[in-house]
Amino acid sequence: MIELSDIRFQYYKSDFSLRINKLCFEKGSKTAIVGSSGFGKTTMLNLLAGILLPDSGEIKFENELINSLSEKERRNFRIQKIGFVFQDFRLITYLNVMDNILLPYRINKKIKFTSKVLNEAESLANDLGISHKLKKYPTKLSHGERQRVAICRALINRPYLILADEPTGNLDPENKRKIMTILFNYVKQYESTLITVTHDHDMLKGFDNKVDFVNFQQR
């Protein structure tokens, strides 16, 4: 289980603040985070990933207190246990598609690269319709193709937690359905936890829970 308790966060020299008294995500659950822009949805994903630290409160991943870890420990934890689909993709422009997908294995020695991992990368790329783009570079891809590369990279290490920030935002209806089916099947197969930020209410079907961030107190 993942749990946020008594979270208080404010960006430096900003009027924005995020307050979460209690929010839990059960193992194997699928949760959609909805609400207007500016209510802290992406901020919460970054807190869960240990990219940001709260000013106060606790973020627990099973029995581990994430915000008590050092920066290096949080980075290793993130690479080993979290798959993050960023809204801006964060692909490395000088790496081709395959190397972007395999990036977690290139930058962390705690997860071992094997031929099985390579096969998994090829299989994910095929499922997401980008197997013919593996030697291309991000600048030669459409927005939707970059999005699908980012999703492959997020799933390649079989994470316990998948954080997806608008994962279908740049896709046509057919590919939206395909992406959500892949994510839902992945959660079922590996008992992962999926937390997705979305503005697309057509994509809410299939989620176990919906959290509306408009209900969270901010000031």
Backbone bond lengths (Angstrom), bond angles and torsions (degrees), N, CA, C in turn:
res aa  C-N    CA-C-N  psi(-1)  N-CA   C-N-CA  omega(-1)  CA-C   N-CA-C  phi
1 M - - - 1.459 - - 1.524 110.60 -
2 I 1.326 115.48 145.55 1.461 121.91 176.44 1.522 107.42 -112.34
3 E 1.327 115.93 132.84 1.461 119.46 -173.41 1.527 111.29 -138.08
4 L 1.331 116.17 131.74 1.456 122.48 172.06 1.526 107.77 -110.23
5 S 1.321 116.59 129.71 1.467 120.90 -177.25 1.521 110.24 -132.38
6 D 1.339 115.49 129.10 1.471 122.48 173.95 1.534 112.34 52.23
7 I 1.318 116.09 42.14 1.473 120.76 -177.46 1.530 110.64 -77.67
8 R 1.323 114.39 130.95 1.453 121.82 172.13 1.518 106.91 -130.69
9 F 1.334 115.89 126.89 1.466 119.75 -179.53 1.511 109.35 -143.36
10 Q 1.338 115.54 138.24 1.464 121.16 175.19 1.514 108.82 -143.60
11 Y 1.352 116.04 133.49 1.457 120.18 174.96 1.530 109.56 -70.89
12 Y 1.306 115.45 147.20 1.462 121.86 -179.10 1.528 110.76 -59.01
13 K 1.313 115.31 129.47 1.477 122.87 178.78 1.528 111.83 54.62
14 S 1.320 115.82 42.60 1.458 121.08 178.69 1.523 109.66 -132.25
15 D 1.322 116.28 149.66 1.461 120.78 176.51 1.525 111.60 -80.31
16 F 1.319 115.96 -15.73 1.467 119.64 -178.72 1.525 110.99 -70.91
17 S 1.322 116.38 136.95 1.460 120.74 171.17 1.519 108.80 -144.08
18 L 1.308 115.08 149.42 1.459 121.63 179.77 1.518 109.29 -119.58
19 R 1.329 115.73 130.67 1.463 121.24 178.46 1.520 108.74 -127.44
20 I 1.316 116.16 123.08 1.464 121.62 176.74 1.526 107.19 -128.88
21 N 1.314 116.13 110.65 1.461 118.79 -179.15 1.526 111.60 -74.35
22 K 1.319 116.24 -43.40 1.467 119.40 -179.89 1.521 109.17 -159.01
23 L 1.317 116.72 127.97 1.455 121.48 176.94 1.521 108.18 -151.12
24 C 1.331 116.64 125.23 1.463 121.57 -176.91 1.529 110.87 -124.47
25 F 1.317 114.50 146.43 1.465 121.76 176.70 1.525 107.52 -128.66
26 E 1.314 116.63 117.22 1.465 120.99 -178.41 1.529 111.15 -76.33
27 K 1.313 116.08 151.09 1.455 121.59 177.15 1.527 109.77 -59.39
28 G 1.334 115.82 132.95 1.447 120.56 178.15 1.517 114.80 82.54
29 S 1.335 116.92 3.87 1.466 120.17 -177.91 1.526 111.10 -89.07
30 K 1.327 114.73 161.42 1.466 122.41 177.79 1.526 107.59 -123.89
31 T 1.319 117.03 114.09 1.466 121.30 -175.29 1.520 110.47 -121.17
32 A 1.327 115.82 131.98 1.464 122.12 174.84 1.521 108.66 -101.33
33 I 1.332 115.76 128.37 1.459 121.86 176.55 1.520 107.58 -101.96
34 V 1.334 117.00 118.56 1.461 120.98 -176.51 1.532 109.83 -122.57
35 G 1.320 115.45 170.99 1.453 120.40 -179.55 1.519 110.04 135.44
36 S 1.318 115.42 160.97 1.461 120.95 -178.78 1.518 111.50 -65.49
37 S 1.328 115.78 161.80 1.466 120.88 176.27 1.528 110.08 -61.76
38 G 1.327 115.51 146.29 1.454 120.26 176.18 1.507 115.13 91.45
39 F 1.344 117.73 4.34 1.457 120.30 -179.17 1.529 113.49 -97.79
40 G 1.333 117.92 0.40 1.458 119.42 172.16 1.505 116.57 100.33
41 K 1.327 118.02 16.14 1.462 120.36 -177.31 1.533 111.37 -65.86
42 T 1.322 116.48 -49.86 1.463 120.39 178.54 1.526 110.82 -65.96
43 T 1.308 116.59 -36.88 1.473 120.47 176.61 1.515 110.59 -58.20
44 M 1.329 117.01 -42.35 1.459 119.39 179.55 1.526 111.55 -63.86
45 L 1.338 117.62 -40.12 1.466 119.83 177.18 1.522 110.56 -60.03
46 N 1.334 116.50 -42.43 1.466 120.35 179.76 1.528 111.90 -67.21
47 L 1.313 117.69 -31.35 1.462 121.19 174.45 1.524 110.47 -68.82
48 L 1.323 116.72 -43.65 1.471 120.69 179.00 1.524 111.48 -61.89
49 A 1.333 116.67 -34.50 1.465 121.39 -178.77 1.525 112.50 -82.26
50 G 1.321 117.23 -7.79 1.463 119.61 -177.88 1.513 113.04 77.40
51 I 1.334 117.30 12.91 1.465 120.92 175.53 1.525 109.11 -74.14
52 L 1.340 115.23 -40.64 1.462 122.35 172.10 1.519 109.12 -109.73
53 L 1.317 116.39 153.98 1.458 122.08 175.55 1.520 109.66 -115.31
54 P 1.337 117.88 139.01 1.459 119.62 178.28 1.532 110.90 -71.34
55 D 1.314 115.74 155.40 1.463 119.79 174.39 1.520 110.37 -70.26
56 S 1.327 115.70 -30.66 1.464 120.87 175.51 1.521 108.20 -157.88
57 G 1.336 115.46 164.99 1.455 120.56 -179.33 1.515 112.55 102.44
58 E 1.328 116.17 -176.98 1.462 121.69 -175.52 1.524 111.37 -131.89
59 I 1.333 114.98 142.35 1.459 122.30 172.92 1.526 106.90 -123.46
60 K 1.322 115.52 112.65 1.464 120.30 -176.38 1.518 110.49 -111.26
61 F 1.317 115.11 133.89 1.464 123.18 174.08 1.511 105.51 -115.46
62 E 1.361 116.15 103.70 1.453 121.46 -168.88 1.526 107.57 55.70
63 N 1.331 119.91 -112.86 1.470 119.92 -178.19 1.522 112.58 -106.51
64 E 1.320 116.95 9.44 1.458 120.49 -176.95 1.520 111.11 -101.19
65 L 1.334 115.74 129.91 1.459 121.69 178.65 1.527 107.77 -88.57
66 I 1.335 116.17 102.08 1.462 121.48 -172.09 1.523 112.42 -62.29
67 N 1.321 117.47 -42.47 1.460 119.02 -175.02 1.520 113.62 -77.29
68 S 1.333 117.50 2.55 1.464 120.13 173.38 1.532 111.69 -97.37
69 L 1.339 117.19 -6.47 1.462 121.56 -178.41 1.525 110.59 -79.86
70 S 1.331 115.76 154.81 1.459 120.28 174.55 1.520 109.41 -72.00
71 E 1.318 117.64 168.72 1.464 121.12 179.43 1.526 111.03 -59.28
72 K 1.334 116.89 -42.61 1.459 120.62 179.26 1.527 111.04 -64.97
73 E 1.331 116.52 -42.41 1.463 120.73 179.73 1.530 110.82 -64.92
74 R 1.325 116.62 -39.01 1.468 119.62 178.20 1.519 110.30 -66.34
75 R 1.331 117.94 -39.19 1.465 121.11 179.32 1.530 110.37 -64.18
76 N 1.336 117.28 -45.17 1.462 120.70 178.45 1.529 111.21 -63.59
77 F 1.328 115.18 -41.44 1.468 120.51 178.73 1.520 110.28 -60.85
78 R 1.321 115.61 -43.73 1.467 121.64 -178.53 1.530 110.87 -63.10
79 I 1.323 117.09 -45.04 1.464 121.07 -178.22 1.522 111.31 -67.86
80 Q 1.331 116.76 -36.02 1.452 120.67 -176.94 1.527 113.19 -79.34
81 K 1.326 118.13 -35.35 1.462 119.85 -167.81 1.520 115.74 -122.62
82 I 1.340 117.70 -8.47 1.456 119.81 -175.54 1.522 110.72 -124.09
83 G 1.319 115.18 135.73 1.466 120.98 170.42 1.515 107.79 -110.34
84 F 1.320 117.14 121.20 1.464 121.17 -174.07 1.529 109.26 -116.86
85 V 1.330 116.21 120.27 1.457 121.56 173.22 1.527 106.60 -98.09
86 F 1.321 117.12 102.50 1.457 121.56 -176.98 1.525 110.54 -78.45
87 Q 1.317 115.51 147.25 1.462 120.43 179.47 1.520 111.76 -63.25
88 D 1.342 116.82 -32.49 1.468 120.64 179.02 1.527 111.86 -99.16
89 F 1.329 116.78 15.86 1.471 125.85 172.88 1.535 113.88 71.82
90 R 1.348 117.74 -49.85 1.469 123.36 -178.87 1.529 112.51 56.06
91 L 1.304 115.57 44.69 1.460 120.46 173.98 1.523 109.00 -82.00
92 I 1.331 116.10 151.52 1.458 122.24 179.08 1.529 107.70 -88.48
93 T 1.330 116.77 116.52 1.468 120.45 -170.34 1.522 113.75 -66.15
94 Y 1.356 117.90 -27.33 1.461 119.19 -178.12 1.532 112.69 -91.25
95 L 1.336 117.13 5.15 1.463 121.47 174.13 1.517 109.36 -108.71
96 N 1.330 116.95 142.67 1.455 119.05 176.94 1.532 110.35 -74.77
97 V 1.320 116.33 177.08 1.460 121.17 -174.82 1.522 111.86 -57.80
98 M 1.333 117.94 -47.26 1.460 120.34 -178.88 1.528 111.19 -60.90
99 D 1.314 117.37 -44.32 1.468 119.90 -179.19 1.522 111.33 -68.25
100 N 1.319 118.39 -30.71 1.465 120.79 174.03 1.522 110.77 -66.55
101 I 1.318 116.73 -41.62 1.468 120.50 178.41 1.520 110.68 -62.42
102 L 1.324 116.20 -40.50 1.469 121.59 -176.29 1.531 113.50 -86.32
103 L 1.327 116.86 4.88 1.465 120.83 -174.67 1.532 114.28 -52.11
104 P 1.343 120.71 -43.19 1.470 119.23 179.93 1.528 113.53 -55.06
105 Y 1.331 116.48 -32.91 1.460 120.40 179.83 1.526 112.08 -79.48
106 R 1.310 117.19 -20.10 1.466 120.94 -179.63 1.525 111.92 -82.85
107 I 1.327 117.25 -25.49 1.467 119.73 -171.73 1.523 113.50 -110.16
108 N 1.322 118.11 1.53 1.458 119.58 179.80 1.528 110.25 -142.97
109 K 1.312 115.90 118.69 1.465 121.07 -176.73 1.526 113.18 -77.14
110 K 1.333 116.79 -8.09 1.458 120.05 -179.54 1.522 112.66 -76.17
111 I 1.331 116.82 -16.56 1.460 119.95 173.89 1.528 107.66 -114.64
112 K 1.311 116.20 129.83 1.457 122.29 -169.24 1.526 112.09 -94.00
113 F 1.332 115.19 128.59 1.458 120.83 177.12 1.526 109.86 -82.69
114 T 1.339 116.33 129.05 1.465 122.31 179.23 1.528 109.07 -136.27
115 S 1.318 115.49 173.36 1.466 119.73 176.77 1.529 110.58 -64.13
116 K 1.316 116.69 -28.54 1.460 120.99 177.60 1.530 110.51 -64.29
117 V 1.332 116.07 -38.89 1.468 120.53 177.72 1.530 110.29 -64.00
118 L 1.328 116.18 -41.90 1.461 120.63 178.49 1.523 110.85 -61.17
119 N 1.325 116.17 -42.84 1.462 120.59 177.97 1.530 111.10 -63.16
120 E 1.332 114.96 -38.83 1.470 119.78 178.78 1.528 110.75 -64.09
121 A 1.342 115.92 -40.41 1.466 120.37 178.75 1.522 110.43 -62.49
122 E 1.306 116.63 -43.55 1.466 120.96 179.29 1.523 111.05 -64.77
123 S 1.335 116.45 -38.83 1.457 121.22 179.45 1.532 111.36 -66.63
124 L 1.337 116.80 -43.64 1.464 121.05 178.06 1.528 110.37 -62.32
125 A 1.332 116.28 -44.36 1.462 120.49 179.46 1.518 111.19 -61.05
126 N 1.303 116.32 -38.11 1.465 120.70 178.41 1.528 110.64 -66.98
127 D 1.336 116.26 -45.18 1.464 120.80 179.77 1.532 111.45 -59.79
128 L 1.334 115.91 -34.17 1.456 120.90 -176.35 1.537 112.81 -95.23
129 G 1.312 115.78 5.55 1.460 119.83 173.22 1.512 115.37 74.05
130 I 1.336 117.24 27.85 1.467 119.03 179.06 1.531 111.52 -126.11
131 S 1.323 117.16 19.68 1.465 120.17 -178.28 1.532 112.02 -63.09
132 H 1.335 116.96 -24.19 1.467 120.68 179.61 1.527 111.78 -86.57
133 K 1.334 117.09 3.34 1.464 121.45 -177.89 1.537 112.50 -113.14
134 L 1.310 118.50 8.64 1.462 121.59 -170.51 1.529 113.88 -61.84
135 K 1.313 118.05 -26.86 1.461 120.80 -179.62 1.533 112.71 -97.31
136 K 1.334 115.68 -0.90 1.463 120.04 179.18 1.533 109.93 -80.61
137 Y 1.328 116.13 162.67 1.460 122.06 176.91 1.530 109.52 -105.63
138 P 1.332 117.68 153.37 1.468 120.89 -174.19 1.523 114.66 -51.46
139 T 1.325 118.06 -36.01 1.469 120.29 -178.50 1.522 112.47 -66.13
140 K 1.325 117.21 -16.11 1.460 121.73 -179.90 1.528 112.09 -97.89
141 L 1.321 116.92 6.41 1.461 121.71 -177.64 1.522 110.88 -106.19
142 S 1.324 115.74 155.04 1.461 120.46 172.22 1.532 109.00 -76.03
143 H 1.322 116.73 168.42 1.471 120.68 177.48 1.529 110.79 -58.27
144 G 1.324 115.83 -44.17 1.459 119.53 -179.61 1.513 112.73 -63.48
145 E 1.322 117.24 -37.09 1.468 120.95 178.42 1.521 110.73 -68.85
146 R 1.323 116.73 -39.61 1.474 119.55 176.25 1.525 110.68 -62.01
147 Q 1.325 115.72 -39.61 1.459 120.34 178.32 1.520 110.87 -59.44
148 R 1.323 116.32 -42.36 1.461 120.59 -178.34 1.530 111.67 -71.10
149 V 1.327 117.79 -32.29 1.471 120.48 173.45 1.521 109.55 -63.55
150 A 1.325 116.00 -43.33 1.467 120.68 179.91 1.529 111.16 -61.83
151 I 1.320 116.64 -36.90 1.466 120.06 178.70 1.527 110.55 -69.33
152 C 1.328 117.47 -41.54 1.472 120.74 175.59 1.523 110.53 -57.39
153 R 1.320 116.45 -46.71 1.462 120.77 -178.97 1.528 111.11 -61.97
154 A 1.332 116.70 -37.97 1.461 120.79 -179.12 1.525 112.10 -66.70
155 L 1.330 117.44 -29.44 1.468 121.00 -175.44 1.523 113.69 -96.69
156 I 1.320 117.91 -12.81 1.459 120.55 -169.36 1.521 113.82 -62.48
157 N 1.333 118.23 -30.61 1.467 119.50 -178.59 1.529 112.42 -96.27
158 R 1.347 116.53 15.81 1.464 122.45 179.03 1.531 110.92 49.63
159 P 1.324 116.92 63.41 1.462 120.47 -173.96 1.526 113.38 -70.76
160 Y 1.332 114.73 155.15 1.464 120.97 174.30 1.529 110.36 -75.06
161 L 1.330 115.30 -30.51 1.455 121.13 -177.71 1.525 109.51 -129.33
162 I 1.335 116.62 129.89 1.462 121.92 176.08 1.523 107.82 -111.71
163 L 1.316 116.16 120.53 1.454 122.30 175.43 1.524 107.42 -108.43
164 A 1.314 117.11 121.05 1.466 120.30 -175.10 1.523 109.55 -127.46
165 D 1.319 115.84 115.85 1.467 121.67 -179.14 1.521 108.97 -99.53
166 E 1.324 116.00 102.06 1.471 123.08 -177.13 1.539 111.59 53.14
167 P 1.335 118.00 57.77 1.472 120.12 -174.62 1.519 114.63 -67.96
168 T 1.331 117.61 -15.53 1.465 119.80 179.94 1.531 111.80 -113.65
169 G 1.321 116.36 13.68 1.454 120.74 -172.28 1.515 115.54 -64.37
170 N 1.325 118.38 -23.97 1.469 120.99 -176.73 1.521 112.54 -116.13
171 L 1.331 116.22 21.73 1.452 119.80 -173.01 1.524 112.07 -116.06
172 D 1.332 115.78 152.50 1.457 120.93 174.87 1.528 109.15 -75.81
173 P 1.342 118.81 164.56 1.469 121.44 -175.21 1.525 114.67 -52.79
174 E 1.330 117.33 -41.28 1.475 119.82 -179.21 1.522 111.03 -63.79
175 N 1.340 116.83 -45.40 1.461 119.61 -179.81 1.526 112.05 -71.88
176 K 1.332 117.71 -28.76 1.465 120.44 174.12 1.521 110.40 -59.17
177 R 1.335 115.24 -49.02 1.464 119.73 179.66 1.524 111.23 -62.93
178 K 1.318 116.51 -38.92 1.458 120.86 179.85 1.527 110.95 -63.73
179 I 1.337 116.15 -44.73 1.468 121.03 -179.38 1.521 110.70 -62.06
180 M 1.339 116.33 -47.52 1.466 118.62 -177.64 1.523 111.08 -65.85
181 T 1.322 117.58 -36.20 1.465 120.53 176.79 1.521 110.44 -62.26
182 I 1.333 116.91 -43.43 1.468 121.01 179.06 1.524 110.46 -62.92
183 L 1.329 117.28 -45.18 1.461 120.68 179.94 1.524 111.48 -63.80
184 F 1.325 116.81 -44.78 1.461 120.04 -179.84 1.533 111.41 -65.15
185 N 1.330 116.68 -41.68 1.469 119.99 178.43 1.525 110.97 -64.28
186 Y 1.345 115.51 -37.92 1.459 119.77 178.75 1.521 110.18 -62.10
187 V 1.326 117.00 -46.45 1.475 121.47 179.19 1.524 110.51 -58.06
188 K 1.316 116.40 -43.94 1.467 120.62 -179.34 1.525 111.49 -66.26
189 Q 1.326 116.80 -42.41 1.464 120.57 -176.31 1.517 112.65 -69.19
190 Y 1.352 117.15 -40.94 1.462 120.22 -172.88 1.532 113.39 -110.31
191 E 1.344 116.85 6.88 1.473 121.79 -179.58 1.528 111.56 53.78
192 S 1.317 115.10 39.66 1.458 120.63 176.20 1.530 109.46 -83.28
193 T 1.315 115.22 169.84 1.456 122.01 176.32 1.528 107.76 -110.73
194 L 1.322 116.35 131.86 1.461 121.47 -178.36 1.526 109.77 -115.29
195 I 1.332 116.08 125.71 1.459 121.99 174.68 1.522 107.02 -124.46
196 T 1.322 116.12 116.54 1.454 121.66 -172.54 1.523 111.35 -122.39
197 V 1.321 116.61 126.58 1.464 121.79 170.66 1.519 107.68 -88.61
198 T 1.324 116.78 129.34 1.459 119.03 -179.71 1.524 111.55 -150.05
199 H 1.331 115.38 146.36 1.461 121.82 169.27 1.525 110.20 -102.99
200 D 1.315 116.23 -4.01 1.456 122.10 -173.93 1.531 109.66 -92.28
201 H 1.319 116.11 96.63 1.460 120.05 -175.92 1.527 112.21 -69.98
202 D 1.321 117.54 -15.58 1.464 120.05 174.89 1.522 111.36 -69.24
203 M 1.335 116.90 -17.89 1.456 121.58 -177.41 1.529 113.37 -93.42
204 L 1.327 118.19 1.51 1.467 120.50 -173.74 1.528 113.14 -74.30
205 K 1.324 116.96 -22.69 1.460 119.84 179.21 1.524 109.77 -62.73
206 G 1.296 115.89 131.16 1.461 120.61 179.34 1.514 113.83 105.71
207 F 1.331 116.97 -16.85 1.463 120.04 176.31 1.534 109.80 -79.22
208 D 1.314 116.28 146.85 1.469 121.16 177.62 1.524 111.13 -77.56
209 N 1.343 115.51 -35.44 1.457 120.56 -174.58 1.520 110.08 -137.35
210 K 1.319 115.42 153.79 1.462 121.82 172.97 1.524 108.13 -129.99
211 V 1.337 116.13 129.76 1.463 121.21 178.35 1.519 107.69 -117.32
212 D 1.335 116.33 118.97 1.462 121.46 179.85 1.526 108.52 -95.04
213 F 1.342 116.30 113.74 1.457 120.83 -175.38 1.527 113.32 -71.72
214 V 1.305 116.85 -11.38 1.467 119.18 175.07 1.526 110.30 -61.54
215 N 1.336 116.32 -26.29 1.459 120.73 -178.05 1.524 113.52 -80.47
216 F 1.356 117.51 -7.42 1.450 119.76 -179.87 1.530 109.57 -85.41
217 Q 1.332 114.41 136.28 1.465 119.38 -177.23 1.513 110.52 -74.67
218 Q 1.307 116.70 130.31 1.458 123.05 175.64 1.522 107.90 -135.45
219 R 1.294 115.48 156.27 1.466 118.83 175.60 1.509 109.61 -160.16
